């Protein structure tokens, strides 16, 4: 069965832009990510999602899972759980490793569920 591949447009716009914010992600007391190089993905009327470069993530806290999802605008997403001595937060991080062309800048970056991890966004000066 073929899955739809949709192109962002006036009815469903998607923009990916460099942000001027600092994004810090924590699981309890553990810093999972800290960056000033996030990209802001604005999709339609959804809240902005910050995609963080993998090099700004403590990858020792990530454990790849078998979970995956599909977005007709972005492609296949793979997931990671965050594992700390305090416990595991399942499928709290996702990545589009081979995103569609319209959102290609998010390749090599990850995003975080704000209802599972503490994501702090501090505006730049």
Secondary structure as the mmCIF struct_conf table of DSSP 4:
data_model
#
loop_
_struct_conf.conf_type_id
_struct_conf.id
_struct_conf.beg_label_comp_id
_struct_conf.beg_label_asym_id
_struct_conf.beg_label_seq_id
_struct_conf.end_label_comp_id
_struct_conf.end_label_asym_id
_struct_conf.end_label_seq_id
HELX_LH_PP_P HELX_LH_PP_P1 UNK A 2 UNK A 4
STRN STRN1 UNK A 9 UNK A 9
TURN_TY1_P TURN_TY1_P1 UNK A 10 UNK A 11
STRN STRN2 UNK A 12 UNK A 12
STRN STRN3 UNK A 14 UNK A 18
STRN STRN4 UNK A 21 UNK A 27
TURN_TY1_P TURN_TY1_P2 UNK A 28 UNK A 29
STRN STRN5 UNK A 30 UNK A 35
BEND BEND1 UNK A 36 UNK A 36
HELX_LH_PP_P HELX_LH_PP_P2 UNK A 38 UNK A 38
STRN STRN6 UNK A 39 UNK A 43
TURN_TY1_P TURN_TY1_P3 UNK A 44 UNK A 45
BEND BEND2 UNK A 46 UNK A 46
HELX_LH_PP_P HELX_LH_PP_P3 UNK A 47 UNK A 48
STRN STRN7 UNK A 49 UNK A 53
HELX_RH_3T_P HELX_RH_3T_P1 UNK A 54 UNK A 56
STRN STRN8 UNK A 57 UNK A 57
HELX_RH_3T_P HELX_RH_3T_P2 UNK A 59 UNK A 61
STRN STRN9 UNK A 62 UNK A 71
TURN_TY1_P TURN_TY1_P4 UNK A 72 UNK A 74
STRN STRN10 UNK A 75 UNK A 84
TURN_TY1_P TURN_TY1_P5 UNK A 85 UNK A 86
STRN STRN11 UNK A 87 UNK A 95
TURN_TY1_P TURN_TY1_P6 UNK A 97 UNK A 98
HELX_RH_3T_P HELX_RH_3T_P3 UNK A 101 UNK A 106
TURN_TY1_P TURN_TY1_P7 UNK A 107 UNK A 108
STRN STRN12 UNK A 109 UNK A 112
TURN_TY1_P TURN_TY1_P8 UNK A 114 UNK A 116
BEND BEND3 UNK A 117 UNK A 117
STRN STRN13 UNK A 118 UNK A 123
#
